[in-house]
Amino acid sequence: MTSKELQYVEDALGHEQFFQSKCNETMNQLQDESLRSCVQQMAQKHQQIFTSLYGLL
């Protein structure tokens, strides 16, 4: 893996962590259970993407 590719993966990991934390933050503020569930699914999806990208390293 080139240094540029490694930098891209590191940036993508950071973005996925940010998205997941924002989803979790938003989820904790929602009262509607269906919206909470939707945002929780998004957080889980970002965790899966993070795990996949981390596996490339």
HELIX and SHEET records of a PDB file:
HELIX    1   1 SER A    3  GLN A   29  1                                  27    
HELIX    2   2 GLU A   33  LEU A   56  1                                  24    
END                                                                             
